[in-house]
């Protein structure tokens, strides 16, 4: 059952361009959320960053938007595949 997702193997699913782009966006978003504090420290040249810093929050928001965009791309691919099947 796990070998075939929607009648395709995992290798076939992961080799599709929309899925690859979606996974890249997800990884970029996760890394941006995880590194937002360090990026903010590098931009402001300060060690103490307040919790409500605008740059830090903006970077986290951009990261979350990238994660959402990646998930949407993968979902669009799955819907298109189901419709054309």
N, C-alpha and C positions, 0 to 999 in steps of 0.2 A: 504494500500500500504506500509506504513512504518512498519507494523507488519511482513511483509515477504520480506526479501532481498535475492534474488536469490532462492526463493522457500523455504527459511528457516526463522525461527524466529530469533530475535536478540539474544535470550538466546542460541539457538543452534549454531549460528555463533560465539559468544564470548566464547563458551565452547570448541572450537577446539584448540588443542595444538599449532599449528603454529600461530594462532591469539593471544593466550595468550603470547607466547614468543615474538611475534612482539610488543605487547603492553608494555611488560616489557622493551624491548630494547628502545622503544620510550620514556617511562618515565625516564629511566636511562639517556638517551641522553639529554632530556630537563633539568633534574636536574643538569647534569654536565655542560651544557652551562650556566645555571643560577648561579651556585656556583663556576665557574672557578676562578673568582677574589678572593673569600674567600679562596679557596684551595691554590692559588698562594701566598696569604698573609701568610698563615700558613706554607707553605714550605720555603719561603724566610725570614720569621720573620720580615717583613717590613709592614708599613701601606701604603706607597706610591708605587703603582705599575704603571709603565709606560704603556701607551696604546699599545705599540708594544712589550710587554714582551713575550719572546718565550714560557715560560711555560704556560702562560695564553692563548696564541693563540693555543698551542698544545692541551690543555684541551678542548677548544671550538671546535677545529677540530675533536677531538675524540668524543665529544658529537654529533656533526652533523653527523658523520659517523654512530653512534649508531642509530640516528633517521632514517637515510636513510636505514640502515639494517632492522629495524623494519618495515618500510613501504614496503620494498621489500618482506619480509616474508609474510606479509598480502596479498600483490598482488599475490605472487606465489600461496598461498592457494586459492585465488579467481579464478585464471586461472585454477588450477588443478581441482577445483570443477566444473567449467563450462565445462571443457573437459570431465569429467567423468559423467556428467549429462545426 
